[in-house]
Amino acid sequence: MGSGTMSTFNPAKPEQFKERNKLLQLCMRPDPLPFPIEDEYPIVLAEKEESRGFSYCLNHNNRMCSHANLWPRHVIDRQNRSKGQIGLVGNVATDPGMQGRGHMRELLSNLEEIAKRQNLDALVLWSDLDQFYHKLGYESVGQELHLGFPKEDPKRVSSKAFNGEFRLNGLLEETDLDRMMALRPSVPLTLARSREEFARLMTIPWLDSFRVYREGALVGSALIGKGYDMVGVIHEWGATDQETMLLLIDHIAETLPFESLMLLVPDSIETSWKSVLIKYSESYEKHSMALVKYLHKKEKREDYSSLFVWGLDSI
């Protein structure tokens, strides 16, 4: 690690936010996009006072060199009971000109201490750099299925004869957000989300909200895309039954210009759901959901091995 003075801080001034966003844009979004990276994370990168505590920067000799978010979230079970609190870590980035000097290790170590002071049980993050994070004590957690659905499939329930209404984006009914969360398949553990948080996350650019209604009632929904990430991926979804979900997938396949769609499915959902979705998919892969680092001794901690985090909550 290079010598010099290092400090971790939450950006609070306009010039600090500007420098942070420039760093993230350089590291994570080098190609031009029609929106700034902070619009993709309207909660953890917001400049509002209540969001500033989620963003952490590392300075080395008065130069901002690294960044990571730490977002405390409540874990709930199927009965909506609290099962502890974790910290989501995301937007992990180091200035390319200052990589290889231990700055990210330093920042992540500082975040662990902060998380312990906040009484968090574990840290959860998403990364392809498994070896780096395994060395820091992270392990794989959760299981999700990646199912591929072709643009055209004569075996799939056709949306053309559906006696109801499909909607894409546009204004939501007053109860739609609550209904969308209620329709998601039940999983052993997931994250609590308020309606206000849901509404803010729905402002992410390049996020398409497909919904299906029968007699004016919302019976299915699917969110696809999320800013730069998850293009062509349905990462959050739910329906009253499997046939309605297949109708919605068929409608999305007809509407969007993709050769195929990917559906992220919690491995822990009911077999009746999983078997039908796998039956009508053209590809099937199982992946770890994320990486977790427990912050307490094994005998004192909650077990988050069955945790599933829906797409909008991941950072």
C-alpha positions as CSV (number, residue, x, y, z in Angstrom):
1,M,0.0,0.0,0.0
2,G,1.3,3.4,-0.9
3,S,2.3,5.8,1.9
4,G,0.4,8.9,2.7
5,T,-2.7,10.0,4.6
6,M,-6.0,8.1,3.9
7,S,-9.5,8.9,5.2
8,T,-13.0,7.7,4.6
9,F,-15.9,10.2,4.4
10,N,-19.5,10.7,3.2
11,P,-19.7,13.2,0.4
12,A,-21.8,16.2,1.4
13,K,-20.7,19.2,-0.7
14,P,-21.6,19.8,-4.3
15,E,-18.0,19.6,-5.4
16,Q,-17.6,16.3,-3.6
17,F,-20.7,14.8,-5.3
18,K,-19.4,16.0,-8.6
19,E,-16.0,14.4,-8.1
20,R,-17.6,11.1,-6.8
21,N,-19.9,10.9,-9.8
22,K,-17.0,11.6,-12.2
23,L,-15.1,8.7,-10.6
24,L,-18.0,6.3,-10.9
25,Q,-18.7,7.4,-14.5
26,L,-15.0,6.8,-15.4
27,C,-14.8,3.4,-13.7
28,M,-18.3,2.0,-14.4
29,R,-19.8,3.8,-17.4
30,P,-16.9,4.8,-19.7
31,D,-19.1,4.7,-22.8
32,P,-21.4,7.7,-23.3
33,L,-25.0,7.2,-22.1
34,P,-28.0,9.5,-22.3
35,F,-28.2,9.7,-18.5
36,P,-25.6,10.2,-15.6
37,I,-24.7,7.2,-13.4
38,E,-26.3,8.7,-10.3
39,D,-29.7,8.5,-12.0
40,E,-29.3,4.7,-12.1
41,Y,-29.1,4.6,-8.3
42,P,-31.7,7.1,-7.1
43,I,-31.5,6.2,-3.4
44,V,-27.8,5.3,-2.6
45,L,-26.3,8.0,-4.9
46,A,-28.8,10.7,-4.2
47,E,-27.6,14.1,-2.9
48,K,-30.5,14.3,-0.5
49,E,-29.4,14.5,3.2
50,E,-31.2,11.3,4.1
51,S,-29.2,9.4,1.4
52,R,-25.7,10.8,2.0
53,G,-24.8,8.2,4.7
54,F,-25.0,5.5,2.1
55,S,-22.0,6.8,0.0
56,Y,-18.4,6.4,1.2
57,C,-15.3,7.7,-0.5
58,L,-11.7,7.1,0.3
59,N,-9.2,10.0,0.0
60,H,-5.5,9.4,-0.4
61,N,-3.4,12.5,0.0
62,N,-6.4,14.7,-0.6
63,R,-7.3,12.8,-3.8
64,M,-10.6,10.8,-4.1
65,C,-9.4,7.4,-5.2
66,S,-12.2,4.9,-4.3
67,H,-15.9,4.6,-3.6
68,A,-18.4,2.1,-2.3
69,N,-22.0,2.3,-1.1
70,L,-23.2,0.8,2.1
71,W,-27.0,0.5,2.2
72,P,-28.6,-1.0,5.4
73,R,-31.6,-3.2,4.6
74,H,-34.0,-5.3,6.8
75,V,-34.3,-9.0,5.9
76,I,-37.8,-10.5,6.3
77,D,-39.2,-14.0,6.0
78,R,-42.3,-15.3,4.3
79,Q,-44.5,-14.0,7.1
80,N,-42.9,-10.5,6.9
81,R,-41.1,-11.1,10.2
82,S,-37.7,-9.4,10.7
83,K,-34.7,-11.7,10.4
84,G,-32.0,-9.2,10.9
85,Q,-30.3,-6.4,9.0
86,I,-27.6,-6.5,6.4
87,G,-25.7,-4.0,4.4
88,L,-25.7,-4.0,0.6
89,V,-22.4,-3.0,-0.9
90,G,-22.3,-1.6,-4.4
91,N,-20.8,0.9,-6.8
92,V,-17.4,-0.4,-5.8
93,A,-14.8,1.6,-7.9
94,T,-11.2,2.7,-7.7
95,D,-9.6,5.3,-10.0
96,P,-7.7,3.3,-12.7
97,G,-4.6,5.4,-12.1
98,M,-4.5,4.3,-8.4
99,Q,-5.4,0.7,-8.6
100,G,-3.2,-2.0,-7.1
101,R,-2.3,0.0,-4.0
102,G,-4.8,-1.6,-1.5
103,H,-7.2,1.3,-1.5
104,M,-10.3,-0.9,-2.0
105,R,-9.2,-3.3,0.7
106,E,-8.8,-0.3,3.0
107,L,-12.3,1.1,2.1
108,L,-14.0,-2.3,2.5
109,S,-12.3,-2.8,5.8
110,N,-13.6,0.6,7.0
111,L,-17.1,-0.3,5.8
112,E,-17.0,-3.5,7.9
113,E,-16.2,-1.5,11.0
114,I,-19.0,1.0,10.2
115,A,-21.4,-1.9,9.5
116,K,-20.6,-3.5,12.9
117,R,-21.2,-0.1,14.7
118,Q,-24.6,-0.1,12.8
119,N,-25.3,-3.6,14.2
120,L,-25.5,-5.1,10.8
121,D,-25.3,-8.9,10.6
122,A,-23.6,-9.2,7.2
123,L,-22.5,-7.5,4.0
124,V,-23.9,-8.5,0.6
125,L,-22.5,-7.5,-2.7
126,W,-22.5,-8.5,-6.4
127,S,-19.3,-9.0,-8.3
128,D,-17.5,-11.2,-10.9
129,L,-14.3,-10.8,-8.9
130,D,-14.9,-13.9,-6.8
131,Q,-11.3,-14.6,-5.9
132,F,-10.7,-11.0,-4.6
133,Y,-13.7,-11.1,-2.4
134,H,-13.1,-14.7,-1.2
135,K,-9.7,-13.5,0.1
136,L,-11.6,-10.9,2.1
137,G,-13.8,-13.5,3.7
138,Y,-16.9,-13.3,1.4
139,E,-18.7,-16.5,0.4
140,S,-21.4,-17.3,-2.1
141,V,-25.0,-17.0,-0.9
142,G,-28.4,-17.8,-2.3
143,Q,-29.3,-19.5,-5.6
144,E,-31.1,-18.1,-8.7
145,L,-32.0,-19.6,-12.0
146,H,-31.4,-17.8,-15.3
147,L,-34.1,-19.0,-17.7
148,G,-34.0,-18.0,-21.4
149,F,-37.2,-17.5,-23.4
150,P,-37.1,-17.2,-27.2
151,K,-38.9,-14.4,-29.0
152,E,-41.2,-16.9,-30.7
153,D,-42.3,-20.1,-29.2
154,P,-45.4,-22.0,-30.5
155,K,-45.5,-24.0,-27.2
156,R,-46.0,-20.9,-25.1
157,V,-49.3,-19.4,-24.2
158,S,-50.0,-16.7,-26.8
159,S,-50.8,-13.2,-25.6
160,K,-52.7,-12.4,-28.8
161,A,-56.0,-14.0,-27.6
162,F,-55.8,-12.6,-24.1
163,N,-59.0,-11.0,-22.9
164,G,-57.6,-8.3,-20.8
165,E,-55.2,-5.3,-21.0
166,F,-51.5,-5.0,-21.2
167,R,-49.7,-1.8,-20.2
168,L,-46.2,-0.6,-20.6
169,N,-44.8,2.1,-18.3
170,G,-47.1,5.1,-17.9
171,L,-48.9,6.2,-14.7
172,L,-49.5,3.5,-12.1
173,E,-52.7,3.0,-10.3
174,E,-52.7,4.0,-6.6
175,T,-52.4,0.4,-5.4
176,D,-50.2,-1.0,-8.2
177,L,-46.9,-0.8,-6.3
178,D,-48.3,-2.7,-3.3
179,R,-49.9,-5.2,-5.7
180,M,-46.7,-5.7,-7.7
181,M,-44.8,-6.7,-4.5
182,A,-47.6,-8.9,-3.3
183,L,-47.6,-10.8,-6.6
184,R,-43.9,-11.7,-6.4
185,P,-43.3,-15.4,-5.7
186,S,-42.8,-16.1,-2.0
187,V,-39.2,-16.8,-0.9
188,P,-37.8,-17.8,2.5
189,L,-35.8,-14.6,2.9
190,T,-35.8,-11.3,1.0
191,L,-35.5,-7.6,1.7
192,A,-38.2,-5.3,3.1
193,R,-39.1,-2.4,0.7
194,S,-41.4,0.5,1.4
195,R,-43.7,1.9,-1.2
196,E,-41.7,5.2,-1.1
197,E,-38.5,3.3,-1.9
198,F,-40.2,1.3,-4.7
199,A,-41.5,4.6,-6.2
200,R,-38.0,6.1,-6.2
201,L,-36.5,2.9,-7.7
202,M,-39.1,3.0,-10.5
203,T,-37.5,6.2,-11.8
204,I,-34.3,4.4,-12.9
205,P,-33.7,5.1,-16.7
206,W,-34.2,2.3,-19.2
207,L,-36.5,0.4,-16.8
208,D,-39.6,-0.9,-18.5
209,S,-42.6,-1.8,-16.4
210,F,-44.9,-4.3,-18.1
211,R,-48.2,-5.0,-16.4
212,V,-51.3,-7.1,-17.2
213,Y,-54.8,-6.4,-15.9
214,R,-58.1,-8.4,-15.9
215,E,-61.3,-6.5,-15.3
216,G,-59.2,-3.5,-14.1
217,A,-57.2,-5.5,-11.5
218,L,-53.5,-6.0,-11.7
219,V,-52.8,-9.7,-12.2
220,G,-49.2,-9.7,-13.4
221,S,-46.1,-7.5,-13.7
222,A,-42.5,-7.7,-14.9
223,L,-39.7,-5.2,-14.7
224,I,-37.0,-5.5,-17.4
225,G,-33.8,-3.5,-17.7
226,K,-32.3,-1.2,-15.1
227,G,-30.2,1.6,-16.5
228,Y,-27.0,0.2,-18.0
229,D,-27.5,-3.2,-16.3
230,M,-30.0,-6.0,-17.0
231,V,-30.8,-5.2,-20.6
232,G,-33.1,-7.9,-21.8
233,V,-33.4,-9.3,-18.3
234,I,-36.7,-9.6,-16.4
235,H,-35.3,-9.2,-12.9
236,E,-38.5,-8.6,-10.9
237,W,-41.8,-10.2,-11.7
238,G,-45.0,-11.8,-10.3
239,A,-48.4,-13.0,-11.3
240,T,-51.5,-14.6,-9.9
241,D,-50.7,-17.9,-11.7
242,Q,-48.2,-19.5,-14.1
243,E,-50.4,-19.1,-17.2
244,T,-50.7,-15.3,-16.7
245,M,-46.9,-15.1,-16.3
246,L,-46.4,-16.9,-19.6
247,L,-48.8,-14.6,-21.3
248,L,-46.9,-11.6,-20.0
249,I,-43.5,-13.1,-21.1
250,D,-45.0,-13.7,-24.6
251,H,-46.3,-10.1,-24.7
252,I,-42.9,-8.8,-23.7
253,A,-41.2,-11.0,-26.3
254,E,-43.5,-9.6,-29.0
255,T,-43.0,-6.0,-27.9
256,L,-39.2,-5.7,-27.4
257,P,-36.6,-6.3,-30.1
258,F,-34.7,-9.0,-28.4
259,E,-34.0,-12.4,-29.8
260,S,-34.6,-13.9,-26.4
261,L,-35.3,-12.8,-22.8
262,M,-33.7,-13.8,-19.6
263,L,-35.9,-14.4,-16.5
264,L,-34.3,-14.4,-13.1
265,V,-36.0,-16.9,-10.8
266,P,-35.4,-17.6,-7.1
267,D,-34.4,-21.2,-6.8
268,S,-36.4,-21.4,-3.6
269,I,-39.8,-20.7,-5.1
270,E,-42.5,-23.3,-5.1
271,T,-41.9,-26.3,-7.4
272,S,-45.2,-25.7,-9.2
273,W,-43.9,-22.3,-10.4
274,K,-40.3,-23.5,-11.1
275,S,-41.3,-26.6,-13.1
276,V,-43.6,-24.7,-15.4
277,L,-41.1,-21.9,-16.1
278,I,-38.3,-24.3,-16.7
279,K,-40.6,-26.3,-19.1
280,Y,-41.2,-23.4,-21.3
281,S,-37.7,-22.0,-21.3
282,E,-35.1,-22.7,-23.9
283,S,-32.1,-22.5,-21.6
284,Y,-31.5,-23.1,-17.9
285,E,-28.6,-22.1,-15.7
286,K,-28.1,-22.0,-11.9
287,H,-26.0,-19.3,-10.3
288,S,-25.1,-18.0,-6.9
289,M,-27.3,-15.0,-6.0
290,A,-24.5,-12.8,-4.5
291,L,-21.5,-12.8,-2.1
292,V,-21.9,-12.4,1.6
293,K,-19.6,-11.7,4.5
294,Y,-20.9,-12.4,8.0
295,L,-19.9,-9.9,10.6
296,H,-20.5,-12.1,13.7
297,K,-19.3,-15.5,14.9
298,K,-21.3,-18.4,13.5
299,E,-23.1,-19.3,16.7
300,K,-24.4,-15.7,17.0
301,R,-25.5,-14.9,13.4
302,E,-28.6,-15.4,11.2
303,D,-28.1,-17.8,8.3
304,Y,-28.7,-15.9,5.1
305,S,-28.0,-18.9,2.8
306,S,-31.6,-18.8,1.4
307,L,-31.6,-15.0,0.9
308,F,-32.9,-13.7,-2.5
309,V,-32.6,-10.1,-3.4
310,W,-34.9,-8.8,-6.2
311,G,-33.4,-6.8,-9.0
312,L,-34.4,-3.3,-8.0
313,D,-32.8,-3.8,-4.5
314,S,-29.4,-4.9,-5.8
315,I,-26.8,-2.2,-6.1
